[in-house]
Amino acid sequence: MTTTTTTTTLKNAIINRRSIRKVTKNAAITSERITEIIKTALHAPTSFNMQSGRLIVLMDGEHEKFWDIVKETLRARVPAENFDATVQRLQGFRDGVGTILYFENQATIQSMQVNAPSYKEQFPFWSQQGSAMLQYAVWMSLEADGIGASLQHYNPIIDEEVKRIWDIPQEWSLIAQMPFGEPNEQPGERTFLPFDEIVKFHQ
């Protein structure tokens, strides 16, 4: 499959965003293009503007190496009769262009706890909220640019190996992984709870 750069409205990006677990390579998805997408997403808010999120973007061979690590880590944990299905799932990620690793810098959180001790207990929670908003902002930006992605969580079993291979500071905590590339599947239909079960107006 090939694609050209596309743009869409924020409303369409929100509605159309889906977990695309099978992605493939596309030379048009360059590191420069991903850089611009992430620069936009970094405008996502953080509590006290603490900006504790850190991203590592693995492209091409480094991206493939990451998913090979995940596969070999899972080999020792997944029952043999289920491992082929696991490999097929991982291959859908590995076939893509790259993977974004999301971290939270614990040193930043600890600094905020010292500077604003009244909120000390809340900063770890706010850190997670900030990470979620950053992940969503990147995902929306990828969707708006016609790039498929999904959010994966193979941490913490891969954390130490990832930090060792890519020389990542120990104070960075791995939160999630987002493989991306040319969409190579059509996701199924989503179902939603009734609006009035979720949202209540009081006027």
PLY file of the C-alpha trace (Angstrom):
ply
format ascii 1.0
element vertex 203
property float x
property float y
property float z
element edge 202
property int vertex1
property int vertex2
end_header
0.00 0.00 0.00
1.13 3.54 -0.66
-0.17 6.80 0.66
0.32 10.52 0.28
0.36 13.06 3.06
-3.19 13.81 4.16
-4.72 16.19 6.63
-8.08 16.15 8.34
-10.02 18.16 10.88
-9.67 17.68 14.62
-13.24 16.38 14.79
-12.55 13.75 12.13
-9.27 12.74 13.75
-11.03 12.14 17.07
-13.83 10.14 15.48
-11.64 8.14 13.11
-8.78 7.34 15.48
-8.55 3.59 15.96
-6.03 1.03 17.12
-4.28 -0.06 13.92
-2.33 -3.12 15.02
-1.11 -4.07 11.56
1.05 -1.43 9.95
3.57 -1.58 7.15
6.45 0.44 5.80
6.09 3.59 3.74
9.04 5.71 2.64
6.87 8.83 2.92
6.74 8.43 6.72
10.08 10.03 7.51
11.75 11.05 10.75
11.24 14.66 9.69
7.51 14.11 9.33
7.30 12.41 12.73
9.34 15.23 14.27
6.79 17.81 13.14
3.92 15.68 14.46
5.58 15.36 17.87
6.40 19.07 18.02
2.69 19.78 17.66
1.70 17.15 20.24
4.12 18.56 22.82
1.64 21.40 23.31
-0.43 18.94 25.34
-0.94 20.25 28.89
0.81 19.08 32.05
-0.01 19.95 35.65
2.08 22.91 36.86
3.61 22.79 33.36
6.02 20.20 34.75
6.61 18.56 31.34
7.74 15.24 32.79
7.13 13.28 29.58
10.08 11.97 27.58
9.91 10.28 24.17
12.30 7.99 22.35
11.52 7.45 18.66
12.89 4.24 17.16
12.93 4.08 13.37
13.76 1.39 10.82
16.32 -1.09 12.16
16.15 0.20 15.73
12.37 -0.15 15.64
12.69 -3.75 14.43
15.26 -4.46 17.14
12.80 -3.28 19.76
10.08 -5.69 18.65
12.62 -8.53 18.47
13.41 -7.81 22.13
9.72 -7.93 23.01
9.33 -11.25 21.17
12.27 -12.90 22.90
11.17 -11.58 26.29
7.69 -13.02 25.79
9.03 -16.36 24.55
9.90 -17.28 28.13
6.55 -16.12 29.48
3.90 -17.14 26.96
2.78 -20.81 26.84
4.23 -22.57 23.79
0.78 -23.31 22.35
-0.02 -19.57 22.35
3.32 -18.25 21.17
2.64 -18.39 17.42
-0.35 -16.10 17.85
1.80 -13.74 19.92
4.47 -13.67 17.21
1.88 -12.84 14.56
0.56 -9.98 16.66
4.05 -8.61 17.23
4.86 -8.91 13.53
2.03 -6.50 12.80
3.90 -3.91 14.85
7.39 -4.80 13.61
6.36 -4.44 9.97
5.77 -0.72 10.54
8.06 2.27 10.21
8.81 3.10 13.82
7.84 3.01 17.47
7.48 5.85 19.96
8.46 4.94 23.52
6.76 7.06 26.18
8.53 7.67 29.48
7.94 9.78 32.56
10.99 11.41 34.13
10.80 10.59 37.84
13.47 13.19 38.62
11.15 15.91 37.31
8.29 14.59 39.44
10.48 14.50 42.54
11.63 18.05 41.88
8.03 19.21 41.65
7.26 17.46 44.95
10.05 19.43 46.62
8.99 22.74 45.06
5.28 22.32 45.79
5.11 20.05 48.88
1.41 20.73 49.48
0.69 18.66 46.35
3.42 16.05 46.91
1.08 13.07 46.87
-0.67 14.22 43.69
2.27 14.70 41.35
2.67 10.99 40.44
-1.03 10.89 39.46
-0.76 14.15 37.52
2.31 12.76 35.78
0.28 9.80 34.49
-2.50 12.13 33.35
0.02 14.27 31.50
1.49 11.20 29.81
-1.98 10.08 28.71
-2.70 13.49 27.19
0.63 13.48 25.39
0.01 9.99 24.02
-3.43 11.04 22.82
-2.12 14.24 21.26
0.50 12.28 19.31
-2.09 9.68 18.28
-4.51 12.37 17.06
-1.71 14.04 15.12
-0.70 10.76 13.51
-4.31 10.03 12.58
-4.73 13.52 11.12
-1.63 12.88 8.98
-2.91 9.53 7.67
-0.55 7.39 9.77
-1.80 4.28 11.57
-0.81 3.57 15.17
-1.77 1.68 18.32
-0.83 1.92 21.97
0.92 -1.06 23.55
2.07 -1.86 27.09
4.82 -4.48 27.25
6.41 -2.73 30.20
7.66 -3.46 32.82
9.08 -6.78 31.58
11.18 -5.08 28.88
12.21 -1.99 30.83
15.75 -2.86 31.87
16.72 -4.30 28.48
15.37 -1.21 26.69
17.24 1.14 29.02
20.47 -0.80 28.56
20.37 -1.00 24.76
19.35 2.61 24.12
21.24 4.13 27.07
18.11 5.55 28.69
18.43 7.18 32.13
17.31 4.99 35.03
15.01 7.73 36.34
12.89 7.51 33.18
9.94 5.13 33.68
8.58 3.41 30.58
4.84 4.00 30.28
3.76 2.81 26.80
4.86 1.96 23.27
3.27 3.24 20.06
4.19 1.42 16.82
3.22 3.36 13.69
3.26 3.08 9.92
1.07 2.75 6.86
-2.29 1.28 7.95
-2.52 -2.35 6.84
-5.90 -3.40 8.24
-9.46 -2.17 8.49
-10.53 -2.03 12.14
-13.94 -3.33 13.15
-16.88 -1.25 14.28
-16.83 0.36 17.71
-19.73 0.35 20.14
-20.57 3.13 22.56
-22.57 3.53 25.72
-25.59 5.83 25.40
-24.55 9.46 25.69
-26.92 10.16 28.58
-25.36 7.37 30.64
-22.02 9.13 30.44
-22.82 12.84 30.39
-25.20 14.67 32.72
-26.20 18.31 32.29
-27.43 20.46 35.17
-28.83 23.88 34.26
0 1
1 2
2 3
3 4
4 5
5 6
6 7
7 8
8 9
9 10
10 11
11 12
12 13
13 14
14 15
15 16
16 17
17 18
18 19
19 20
20 21
21 22
22 23
23 24
24 25
25 26
26 27
27 28
28 29
29 30
30 31
31 32
32 33
33 34
34 35
35 36
36 37
37 38
38 39
39 40
40 41
41 42
42 43
43 44
44 45
45 46
46 47
47 48
48 49
49 50
50 51
51 52
52 53
53 54
54 55
55 56
56 57
57 58
58 59
59 60
60 61
61 62
62 63
63 64
64 65
65 66
66 67
67 68
68 69
69 70
70 71
71 72
72 73
73 74
74 75
75 76
76 77
77 78
78 79
79 80
80 81
81 82
82 83
83 84
84 85
85 86
86 87
87 88
88 89
89 90
90 91
91 92
92 93
93 94
94 95
95 96
96 97
97 98
98 99
99 100
100 101
101 102
102 103
103 104
104 105
105 106
106 107
107 108
108 109
109 110
110 111
111 112
112 113
113 114
114 115
115 116
116 117
117 118
118 119
119 120
120 121
121 122
122 123
123 124
124 125
125 126
126 127
127 128
128 129
129 130
130 131
131 132
132 133
133 134
134 135
135 136
136 137
137 138
138 139
139 140
140 141
141 142
142 143
143 144
144 145
145 146
146 147
147 148
148 149
149 150
150 151
151 152
152 153
153 154
154 155
155 156
156 157
157 158
158 159
159 160
160 161
161 162
162 163
163 164
164 165
165 166
166 167
167 168
168 169
169 170
170 171
171 172
172 173
173 174
174 175
175 176
176 177
177 178
178 179
179 180
180 181
181 182
182 183
183 184
184 185
185 186
186 187
187 188
188 189
189 190
190 191
191 192
192 193
193 194
194 195
195 196
196 197
197 198
198 199
199 200
200 201
201 202
